[in-house]
Amino acid sequence: MSKRIEAKFKINRRLGANLWGRGKSPLARGKENPPGQHGQRRKKPSDFGTQLMAKQKLKGYYGNIGEKQFRRLYDEAVRRRGDTSENLIGLLESRLDAVVYRLKFAPTPFASRQLVNHGHVRVNGKRVNIPSYQVREGDEISVKTKSKDLALIVEASQSPERDVPDYLEVDHKDMKGKFVRIPKLADVPYPVQMEPNLVVEFYSR
């Protein structure tokens, strides 16, 4: 097992959740204790601990986003009109790396970020290599012509583990898709329960 895969599974075990719903996760095999020598000594968390855990789960799910970047997304969610927790989910799902993952062009959010970083992805025909780039409604996301036959992309597109949600359209034959609309929390196919309202509480303390 590679160090990167081990690190991802460590996130799962630390948070006590199979974040991406993958069969290879230790939690899918019933190993629910967090990593470390004293991992089995889990106490009931405080309100602060519960809020922190909700924040860590959401950050972890999207490829372990850094705190500064995540806080900027939260501040933007607050600035926008409407429900802050729904705005936060919409901003997270609008990230280019998240859209590439949802379109099944990559098997994990981590792999999706790598594809974007390495220039394999196009937005409206133009190369974009910034994973945090905010995709807009109506934007076309495609895989670079020379990259369409990459094993990682082909295997991800054919995987039965996930379905493409209905706020996206995809053509896996041409490896392109469309960001139809910004989703609400209820639209997003999280394998585990996400609680952005607790993230709002955490930052509102």
Backbone bond lengths (Angstrom), bond angles and torsions (degrees), N, CA, C in turn:
res aa  C-N    CA-C-N  psi(-1)  N-CA   C-N-CA  omega(-1)  CA-C   N-CA-C  phi
1 M - - - 1.462 - - 1.527 109.65 -
2 S 1.339 117.43 131.31 1.461 120.56 -177.78 1.519 111.20 -71.15
3 K 1.349 115.22 159.61 1.461 119.94 179.24 1.523 111.18 -61.47
4 R 1.356 116.85 -35.69 1.467 119.72 -178.97 1.523 110.49 -64.98
5 I 1.351 117.04 -43.47 1.463 120.84 179.32 1.520 110.06 -65.57
6 E 1.336 116.73 -41.19 1.461 120.39 177.11 1.518 110.75 -59.56
7 A 1.333 117.47 -41.41 1.460 121.46 -179.41 1.524 110.53 -63.65
8 K 1.341 116.86 -40.86 1.462 120.50 179.31 1.529 110.22 -63.71
9 F 1.320 117.08 -43.00 1.450 120.03 -179.70 1.533 111.51 -68.62
10 K 1.332 116.03 -29.45 1.459 119.24 176.45 1.523 110.51 -65.33
11 I 1.343 116.37 -37.08 1.466 120.42 175.15 1.524 109.02 -60.45
12 N 1.334 117.02 -46.24 1.463 121.25 178.34 1.524 111.52 -55.80
13 R 1.314 115.83 -48.25 1.468 119.82 -175.94 1.520 111.60 -69.23
14 R 1.331 116.53 -38.48 1.468 119.52 179.99 1.531 111.11 -63.72
15 L 1.329 115.66 -37.71 1.464 120.04 -177.59 1.528 112.57 -91.26
16 G 1.334 116.34 -6.40 1.456 119.79 178.04 1.516 113.57 67.82
17 A 1.338 116.73 30.28 1.461 120.40 -177.89 1.523 110.51 -148.26
18 N 1.327 116.14 140.90 1.459 122.17 175.08 1.528 106.62 -83.44
19 L 1.327 116.77 80.58 1.463 123.03 -167.85 1.521 114.22 -53.04
20 W 1.323 116.74 -40.07 1.470 119.65 -174.23 1.527 112.48 -104.69
21 G 1.341 117.03 5.34 1.455 120.57 177.18 1.511 114.77 64.55
22 R 1.320 116.69 28.72 1.463 120.28 -175.58 1.527 111.61 -89.25
23 G 1.329 115.46 140.93 1.460 120.45 -177.07 1.513 114.20 -66.53
24 K 1.358 117.27 -22.03 1.462 120.67 -178.13 1.525 113.06 -81.89
25 S 1.325 117.41 -10.44 1.464 120.25 -178.31 1.528 110.90 -64.92
26 P 1.352 117.77 142.00 1.467 120.65 176.83 1.524 111.92 -56.56
27 L 1.350 117.63 -31.06 1.453 120.11 -178.84 1.520 111.96 -71.62
28 A 1.331 116.08 -24.69 1.464 119.53 176.06 1.516 110.68 -72.13
29 R 1.340 115.60 -16.78 1.473 120.96 -179.89 1.525 111.23 -106.33
30 G 1.329 115.63 11.75 1.455 119.31 173.92 1.509 115.65 89.12
31 K 1.342 119.26 6.20 1.457 121.52 178.49 1.526 108.83 -90.79
32 E 1.324 116.98 90.90 1.457 121.05 -168.93 1.523 114.58 -98.49
33 N 1.312 118.33 -2.22 1.456 119.23 -179.56 1.520 111.29 -77.72
34 P 1.342 117.75 143.63 1.455 120.29 177.17 1.513 110.52 -67.53
35 P 1.354 118.80 159.49 1.459 120.85 -178.17 1.512 111.90 -67.32
36 G 1.330 115.82 160.16 1.457 119.80 177.48 1.517 112.21 108.41
37 Q 1.328 115.40 161.74 1.456 122.17 -175.95 1.524 112.65 -61.22
38 H 1.345 115.90 -34.89 1.458 120.11 -175.92 1.524 111.87 -109.13
39 G 1.314 116.02 29.01 1.455 120.74 -175.42 1.514 114.58 -61.99
40 Q 1.343 118.25 -23.56 1.453 120.20 -176.08 1.526 112.94 -80.76
41 R 1.321 117.32 -10.30 1.467 120.55 -178.15 1.530 110.21 -88.12
42 R 1.305 116.90 69.78 1.457 121.12 -177.45 1.527 109.45 -97.49
43 K 1.324 116.80 123.28 1.454 122.73 178.53 1.517 109.48 -101.12
44 K 1.345 115.74 162.57 1.452 120.05 175.93 1.524 108.64 -66.23
45 P 1.346 118.32 124.28 1.467 120.12 -175.69 1.526 112.57 -72.89
46 S 1.321 115.47 154.57 1.459 122.05 174.37 1.524 108.91 -74.98
47 D 1.343 117.36 176.11 1.465 120.32 176.17 1.527 109.88 -58.84
48 F 1.338 115.55 -42.90 1.465 119.69 177.97 1.521 110.30 -60.98
49 G 1.336 116.19 -43.85 1.463 120.43 -179.57 1.521 112.18 -63.08
50 T 1.334 116.47 -38.82 1.462 121.05 178.74 1.522 110.72 -66.05
51 Q 1.340 116.16 -42.22 1.466 120.79 178.48 1.523 110.96 -65.51
52 L 1.330 115.96 -42.44 1.464 120.56 178.95 1.525 110.57 -62.58
53 M 1.343 116.49 -42.43 1.458 120.73 179.37 1.526 111.09 -61.80
54 A 1.332 116.70 -39.86 1.470 120.86 178.74 1.529 110.44 -62.66
55 K 1.332 115.53 -40.54 1.466 120.32 178.29 1.531 110.80 -66.29
56 Q 1.307 117.54 -44.43 1.459 121.76 -178.81 1.535 111.57 -65.30
57 K 1.327 116.57 -36.38 1.466 120.24 177.76 1.526 110.73 -64.31
58 L 1.334 116.15 -44.00 1.461 119.89 -178.28 1.531 110.71 -68.15
59 K 1.340 116.50 -42.36 1.470 120.34 177.18 1.529 110.46 -63.70
60 G 1.316 115.82 -43.77 1.457 120.83 -178.12 1.514 112.22 -64.29
61 Y 1.327 116.41 -40.80 1.461 120.58 -177.95 1.523 111.66 -59.14
62 Y 1.308 116.50 -39.14 1.465 120.54 -178.57 1.531 112.19 -90.02
63 G 1.319 115.76 35.39 1.463 120.57 174.09 1.512 113.37 83.47
64 N 1.346 115.91 27.95 1.464 120.23 177.58 1.536 111.52 60.23
65 I 1.318 115.67 57.00 1.467 121.71 178.84 1.525 109.77 -59.08
66 G 1.323 116.94 139.91 1.464 121.69 178.36 1.520 111.60 -65.15
67 E 1.328 116.58 155.28 1.468 121.56 -175.73 1.531 112.24 -61.89
68 K 1.328 117.76 -43.42 1.473 120.32 -178.61 1.530 110.54 -61.46
69 Q 1.321 116.40 -44.68 1.458 120.92 -179.17 1.526 110.79 -66.48
70 F 1.326 116.16 -40.48 1.462 120.59 -179.94 1.527 110.31 -66.83
71 R 1.329 116.32 -39.76 1.461 119.98 179.47 1.535 110.88 -65.53
72 R 1.321 116.66 -36.45 1.468 119.87 176.70 1.531 110.80 -62.65
73 L 1.334 116.83 -40.20 1.458 120.70 176.98 1.525 110.60 -63.63
74 Y 1.330 115.71 -41.32 1.470 119.39 178.64 1.521 110.60 -63.07
75 D 1.323 117.09 -45.32 1.467 120.84 -179.94 1.527 111.04 -61.06
76 E 1.333 116.97 -37.96 1.464 120.68 176.92 1.528 110.52 -67.50
77 A 1.336 116.34 -37.53 1.471 120.78 178.07 1.527 110.75 -63.12
78 V 1.333 116.59 -38.12 1.468 121.77 177.80 1.528 109.94 -67.01
79 R 1.325 116.10 -41.24 1.466 121.42 -176.58 1.525 112.27 -64.79
80 R 1.321 116.72 -33.37 1.459 120.75 -177.27 1.529 111.48 -76.09
81 R 1.311 115.56 154.08 1.453 120.71 178.52 1.524 109.58 -71.55
82 G 1.327 115.78 151.72 1.459 120.02 177.59 1.513 112.84 101.97
83 D 1.317 115.26 -168.34 1.460 123.16 -177.06 1.531 110.46 -72.72
84 T 1.318 117.12 123.17 1.471 121.37 -175.64 1.522 112.49 -61.49
85 S 1.332 117.06 -41.08 1.467 119.52 -178.02 1.534 110.80 -66.89
86 E 1.329 117.14 -38.74 1.469 120.52 176.85 1.526 110.31 -68.08
87 N 1.327 116.41 -39.59 1.470 120.47 177.81 1.523 110.79 -61.11
88 L 1.335 116.18 -39.72 1.465 120.73 -179.05 1.526 110.72 -63.41
89 I 1.334 116.39 -44.78 1.467 119.87 178.12 1.526 110.69 -62.41
90 G 1.330 116.17 -41.66 1.458 120.02 178.71 1.516 112.69 -60.74
91 L 1.332 116.33 -41.10 1.472 120.85 178.67 1.522 111.36 -67.61
92 L 1.318 117.47 -40.25 1.464 121.19 179.23 1.531 110.67 -65.57
93 E 1.332 116.32 -42.59 1.461 120.27 -179.08 1.524 112.54 -73.74
94 S 1.334 116.89 -14.63 1.462 121.13 178.49 1.523 112.48 -89.30
95 R 1.324 117.72 -7.84 1.460 120.28 175.81 1.530 109.26 -61.08
96 L 1.311 117.00 141.26 1.461 120.23 -178.05 1.520 111.82 -59.48
97 D 1.338 117.36 -42.50 1.465 118.27 -179.28 1.530 111.62 -65.29
98 A 1.337 117.22 -32.82 1.462 120.59 177.66 1.527 110.71 -69.15
99 V 1.335 116.44 -40.62 1.469 120.66 179.65 1.527 110.64 -65.43
100 V 1.332 117.04 -42.44 1.465 121.45 178.15 1.529 110.19 -60.82
101 Y 1.323 116.71 -40.12 1.472 121.47 177.03 1.518 110.61 -65.62
102 R 1.325 117.65 -46.56 1.470 121.69 -179.00 1.532 111.80 -63.07
103 L 1.338 116.67 -32.85 1.466 120.80 179.37 1.528 112.22 -75.60
104 K 1.333 116.58 -2.69 1.465 123.50 -179.07 1.524 112.22 64.88
105 F 1.334 115.49 37.19 1.457 120.81 172.02 1.535 110.03 -90.56
106 A 1.334 116.96 -8.43 1.465 122.44 -179.98 1.527 108.67 -147.22
107 P 1.342 117.80 148.70 1.462 120.60 -175.97 1.527 114.54 -77.14
108 T 1.335 117.15 -23.72 1.460 121.55 -178.70 1.526 109.69 -142.82
109 P 1.336 117.94 162.15 1.467 120.08 174.28 1.530 112.44 -60.20
110 F 1.327 116.72 -31.50 1.467 120.69 179.13 1.535 110.44 -67.13
111 A 1.339 115.82 -45.25 1.459 120.34 178.60 1.530 110.51 -65.79
112 S 1.322 116.19 -36.23 1.463 120.63 177.97 1.523 111.01 -61.70
113 R 1.312 116.18 -43.41 1.474 120.81 178.28 1.520 110.78 -61.18
114 Q 1.332 116.74 -40.25 1.464 120.83 178.95 1.530 110.99 -64.35
115 L 1.335 117.02 -41.89 1.465 120.26 179.19 1.524 111.22 -60.78
116 V 1.327 115.89 -42.18 1.470 120.00 179.22 1.526 109.81 -67.35
117 N 1.328 116.58 -47.26 1.470 121.16 -179.60 1.521 112.38 -56.54
118 H 1.321 116.58 -37.43 1.466 121.44 -175.16 1.531 113.32 -89.83
119 G 1.332 116.74 9.24 1.458 120.38 171.81 1.516 116.46 78.78
120 H 1.350 117.52 23.62 1.460 120.36 -178.75 1.536 113.05 -86.68
121 V 1.338 116.89 -5.96 1.467 120.71 -171.55 1.526 111.25 -115.68
122 R 1.323 115.00 144.10 1.463 122.15 177.88 1.534 109.35 -121.39
123 V 1.330 116.10 142.97 1.465 121.77 173.02 1.523 106.77 -118.92
124 N 1.321 115.93 117.16 1.471 121.78 -175.76 1.537 111.29 52.43
125 G 1.344 114.92 38.36 1.454 121.14 176.17 1.521 115.45 84.88
126 K 1.330 116.47 -4.16 1.465 119.65 -178.38 1.537 110.84 -109.67
127 R 1.327 115.48 141.49 1.469 121.02 -179.60 1.525 110.45 -67.72
128 V 1.316 115.70 126.96 1.466 121.86 175.18 1.525 107.19 -129.00
129 N 1.320 117.58 121.36 1.469 120.69 -178.00 1.529 112.48 -116.40
130 I 1.331 116.17 28.49 1.467 121.65 178.91 1.534 107.99 -111.99
131 P 1.338 118.12 107.65 1.467 120.82 -177.17 1.528 114.06 -57.10
132 S 1.338 117.46 -32.03 1.465 120.86 -176.94 1.527 113.07 -84.70
133 Y 1.332 117.33 0.64 1.464 121.85 179.34 1.527 109.56 -52.65
134 Q 1.333 116.70 131.70 1.462 121.08 -178.83 1.537 110.71 -87.56
135 V 1.316 114.33 112.83 1.457 121.36 178.02 1.531 109.14 -76.34
136 R 1.309 116.72 142.61 1.471 121.62 -179.24 1.521 110.60 -106.78
137 E 1.319 115.35 157.65 1.452 120.59 177.95 1.533 109.69 -57.66
138 G 1.317 115.64 131.33 1.459 120.68 -179.18 1.509 114.79 94.57
139 D 1.335 117.68 -12.58 1.464 120.92 179.29 1.534 110.93 -65.96
140 E 1.345 115.31 142.50 1.468 121.28 174.98 1.517 109.43 -99.43
141 I 1.317 115.98 127.92 1.469 122.56 179.13 1.520 107.64 -110.52
142 S 1.307 117.31 128.41 1.467 119.91 -178.75 1.523 111.00 -139.67
143 V 1.315 114.81 160.01 1.458 121.97 175.68 1.522 108.14 -92.54
144 K 1.319 116.78 136.82 1.462 122.04 177.48 1.525 110.29 -52.50
145 T 1.322 116.57 138.91 1.467 121.82 -174.70 1.529 112.60 -50.52
146 K 1.314 117.31 -45.93 1.468 121.26 -177.67 1.526 113.06 -70.44
147 S 1.336 116.80 -12.76 1.472 120.44 -176.22 1.523 112.81 -102.41
148 K 1.335 117.36 -5.46 1.464 120.53 -173.67 1.521 114.00 -62.51
149 D 1.333 117.13 -24.82 1.466 120.13 -178.12 1.525 113.40 -98.18
150 L 1.337 116.98 7.91 1.466 119.59 176.71 1.526 109.29 -59.42
151 A 1.325 116.58 133.58 1.468 121.29 -176.21 1.524 111.78 -56.49
152 L 1.338 117.11 -41.01 1.462 120.77 -177.82 1.525 110.74 -60.99
153 I 1.331 117.03 -41.11 1.464 121.53 -178.36 1.529 110.89 -72.69
154 V 1.319 116.85 -45.63 1.464 121.24 -179.48 1.529 110.79 -61.85
155 E 1.335 116.53 -46.08 1.465 120.48 -178.81 1.527 111.28 -65.00
156 A 1.335 116.92 -39.45 1.467 120.32 179.10 1.528 110.68 -64.04
157 S 1.328 116.52 -41.89 1.467 120.55 -178.07 1.528 111.97 -66.07
158 Q 1.338 116.74 -26.48 1.461 121.34 -177.94 1.520 113.19 -96.51
159 S 1.323 116.98 -3.55 1.465 120.61 -176.05 1.533 111.87 -68.02
160 P 1.337 116.86 135.28 1.469 120.33 178.38 1.536 112.27 -84.95
161 E 1.344 117.78 0.26 1.467 120.88 -175.64 1.522 113.13 -65.85
162 R 1.365 115.87 -31.93 1.466 119.29 -175.04 1.517 110.60 -135.59
163 D 1.341 115.01 154.78 1.457 121.80 171.26 1.523 108.59 -109.84
164 V 1.324 116.38 154.25 1.460 120.76 176.06 1.529 108.06 -80.48
165 P 1.339 118.89 124.87 1.468 120.76 -178.20 1.522 112.37 -67.13
166 D 1.350 115.85 160.65 1.470 119.30 -171.30 1.521 114.21 -78.42
167 Y 1.336 118.51 -0.82 1.464 118.62 173.57 1.534 111.42 -88.26
168 L 1.336 114.15 7.52 1.461 121.48 174.93 1.521 109.34 -130.26
169 E 1.337 116.56 153.39 1.454 121.91 170.42 1.523 107.25 -119.80
170 V 1.325 117.25 143.15 1.455 118.82 -177.80 1.522 111.63 -143.62
171 D 1.311 115.23 146.21 1.466 123.70 173.55 1.521 106.13 -125.50
172 H 1.329 116.71 98.86 1.459 120.05 -175.79 1.526 112.36 -73.45
173 K 1.323 117.27 -16.61 1.465 119.58 176.27 1.532 109.84 -68.02
174 D 1.326 116.45 -43.06 1.462 121.12 178.90 1.529 112.51 -97.19
175 M 1.328 116.67 -1.52 1.471 122.46 -179.49 1.535 111.61 53.68
176 K 1.306 114.19 54.49 1.464 119.44 175.38 1.524 109.01 -143.49
177 G 1.316 115.40 155.21 1.451 119.97 -179.85 1.515 110.73 -150.01
178 K 1.324 114.89 175.57 1.463 120.99 -177.80 1.522 109.68 -133.07
179 F 1.338 115.50 136.88 1.460 121.34 175.95 1.529 106.66 -87.88
180 V 1.315 115.47 98.97 1.463 120.88 -172.17 1.524 112.52 -73.26
181 R 1.333 115.89 -47.43 1.464 119.54 -177.96 1.520 110.62 -157.44
182 I 1.314 115.48 159.39 1.467 121.07 176.23 1.524 108.22 -76.63
183 P 1.317 118.13 125.98 1.463 120.09 -175.95 1.523 114.01 -81.61
184 K 1.333 114.11 160.73 1.455 122.28 169.10 1.528 107.81 -94.94
185 L 1.323 116.77 166.92 1.463 121.35 -179.87 1.524 111.28 -52.91
186 A 1.330 116.86 -43.22 1.468 120.72 -176.73 1.533 112.62 -66.63
187 D 1.326 117.44 -18.71 1.466 121.17 -179.40 1.523 113.23 -83.01
188 V 1.330 116.37 -21.86 1.464 120.84 -170.33 1.529 110.75 -83.74
189 P 1.329 118.38 126.51 1.470 121.89 -176.10 1.534 113.57 -81.64
190 Y 1.328 116.39 63.48 1.464 119.52 176.78 1.529 109.31 -70.93
191 P 1.345 118.81 135.19 1.468 120.67 176.15 1.530 112.20 -70.77
192 V 1.337 116.06 -21.28 1.461 120.83 179.01 1.527 108.51 -126.39
193 Q 1.330 116.11 161.98 1.464 119.77 -179.61 1.525 110.71 -70.73
194 M 1.322 115.73 126.74 1.455 121.60 174.37 1.523 108.55 -106.17
195 E 1.333 116.12 141.34 1.462 121.20 -175.51 1.535 110.40 -127.93
196 P 1.344 116.40 74.28 1.463 119.20 -178.86 1.529 113.05 -62.67
197 N 1.341 116.73 -22.87 1.468 119.44 176.06 1.519 111.12 -61.95
198 L 1.338 117.45 -33.42 1.470 120.78 177.73 1.528 110.69 -73.96
199 V 1.336 116.77 -28.79 1.469 120.46 174.98 1.524 109.28 -66.35
200 V 1.328 116.36 -40.82 1.469 121.25 176.99 1.521 109.80 -61.57
201 E 1.328 116.00 -42.83 1.477 120.17 178.25 1.518 110.93 -62.32
202 F 1.349 115.78 -39.97 1.469 120.35 -179.02 1.523 110.75 -59.32
203 Y 1.340 116.31 -48.32 1.472 120.10 -177.03 1.525 112.11 -78.36
204 S 1.325 117.44 -14.57 1.464 120.39 -178.56 1.523 112.66 -90.21
205 R 1.320 116.83 -1.14 1.475 119.61 -177.10 1.527 111.12 -62.52
